Amino acid sequence: MTSRRRWVSAQGFERAWWERVAKRIDSGQREELTYYAWKASEMEKRLAGFVSEEQERSAQVLEIGSGPVGIVSYLPWGERFGVDPLEDFYRSNPTLTKHRDRAVSYLKGTGEAVPFPDRKFSLIILDNVLDHVQSAEGVLREVRRVLADNGLLYFAVNVRTLPGTVLHKVLATLQIDKGHPYSFTARSIGRFLRSNGFDPMKEWVSDAKEARRRDRKAPELRHKIKGYTGLYEFVYYAVCSKSKDRVSLRATGKQTH
Ligand SMILES: C[S@@+](CC[C@H](N)C(=O)[O-])C[C@H]1O[C@@H](n2cnc3c(N)ncnc32)[C@H](O)[C@@H]1O
């Protein structure tokens, strides 16, 4: 768990980042936030075989840390909700929320205190969020609470190689990287999910060498530094069930990453 102060500072950075995104969209320097359609179709491919058509129709879906739009807006399943601490800010910016599906209910809230009753959801999405939160253990505890016993967690987070993670932890502690209080490797995040009550039934890791090559070739100095120092990121994905084996849970919530 990180301190409240550290997390508030990370969220200030996050908000400023999205404000810059909106300005760049408005000035035509970058495309609108339609890439969530791609993310949703990738997620549907990964969930294939885990969810029947009938289960899709009757699904109760929650995206935690949905950001301005989220995968949830492009998922034509059952009843859908998004929760994000920056919801008031996103809602106030039409450029960022233009591609929201009006059928989705977006609420302000955190993953550490999800504003829903126990076992309500059949699918929870946590995409590019767990390294941003105040308490990663607290978020997974809440996901367990609001997820139905036979429900699924669709999980994605940016990861680094072990040397990259060690270096990133130093930068995150010094707040040179303000936005990401946590850092994980593909192995440590798998262990972290297991020790917090989830069974990753299927896992994928995107191409680390390709991520390094992309950063090294990018025109921006920031990306080149990432590419040459080991700070480049790639993505760990998993489809998880709630583990039945409560013994594997750490009652203390001690950090293992
Ligand atoms: C990198 S953005 C990702 C947004 C979206 N999931 C996406 O992939 O575009 C991280 C999001 O996590 C949210 N976040 C940060 N701390 C959180 C917390 N404790 N609980 C839930 N969401 C949180 C931020 O407000 C932000 O919207």
The ligand as an SDF file (V2000), in Angstrom:
LIG
                    3D

 27 29  0  0  0  0  0  0  0  0999 V2000
   -3.9880    4.7990  -17.0450 C   0  0  0  0  0  0  0  0  0  0  0  0
   -5.6470    5.1890  -16.5970 S   0  0  0  0  0  0  0  0  0  0  0  0
   -6.4840    3.8720  -17.4050 C   0  0  0  0  0  0  0  0  0  0  0  0
   -7.8960    4.2050  -17.7180 C   0  0  0  0  0  0  0  0  0  0  0  0
   -8.5690    3.1260  -18.5910 C   0  0  0  0  0  0  0  0  0  0  0  0
   -8.6990    1.8930  -17.8640 N   0  0  0  0  0  0  0  0  0  0  0  0
   -7.7500    2.9370  -19.8240 C   0  0  0  0  0  0  0  0  0  0  0  0
   -7.1460    1.8580  -20.0090 O   0  0  0  0  0  0  0  0  0  0  0  0
   -7.6880    3.9110  -20.6000 O   0  0  0  0  0  0  0  0  0  0  0  0
   -5.7290    4.7100  -14.8930 C   0  0  0  0  0  0  0  0  0  0  0  0
   -7.0920    4.9880  -14.3000 C   0  0  0  0  0  0  0  0  0  0  0  0
   -7.1180    4.4130  -12.9930 O   0  0  0  0  0  0  0  0  0  0  0  0
   -7.8260    5.2860  -12.1720 C   0  0  0  0  0  0  0  0  0  0  0  0
   -7.4760    5.0160  -10.7630 N   0  0  0  0  0  0  0  0  0  0  0  0
   -6.4330    5.4690  -10.0470 C   0  0  0  0  0  0  0  0  0  0  0  0
   -6.5020    5.0480   -8.7900 N   0  0  0  0  0  0  0  0  0  0  0  0
   -7.6200    4.3020   -8.6960 C   0  0  0  0  0  0  0  0  0  0  0  0
   -8.2490    3.6110   -7.6290 C   0  0  0  0  0  0  0  0  0  0  0  0
   -7.7290    3.6090   -6.4060 N   0  0  0  0  0  0  0  0  0  0  0  0
   -9.3950    2.9600   -7.8780 N   0  0  0  0  0  0  0  0  0  0  0  0
   -9.9240    2.9520   -9.1290 C   0  0  0  0  0  0  0  0  0  0  0  0
   -9.3740    3.5950  -10.1790 N   0  0  0  0  0  0  0  0  0  0  0  0
   -8.2370    4.2590   -9.9670 C   0  0  0  0  0  0  0  0  0  0  0  0
   -7.3950    6.6560  -12.6420 C   0  0  0  0  0  0  0  0  0  0  0  0
   -8.2610    7.6750  -12.1940 O   0  0  0  0  0  0  0  0  0  0  0  0
   -7.3890    6.4700  -14.1390 C   0  0  0  0  0  0  0  0  0  0  0  0
   -8.6420    6.7850  -14.7160 O   0  0  0  0  0  0  0  0  0  0  0  0
  1  2  1  0
  2  3  1  0
  2 10  1  0
  3  4  1  0
  4  5  1  0
  5  6  1  0
  5  7  1  0
  7  8  2  0
  7  9  1  0
 10 11  1  0
 11 12  1  0
 11 26  1  0
 12 13  1  0
 13 14  1  0
 13 24  1  0
 14 15  1  0
 14 23  1  0
 15 16  2  0
 16 17  1  0
 17 18  1  0
 17 23  2  0
 18 19  1  0
 18 20  2  0
 20 21  1  0
 21 22  2  0
 22 23  1  0
 24 25  1  0
 24 26  1  0
 26 27  1  0
M  CHG  2   2   1   9  -1
M  END
$$$$
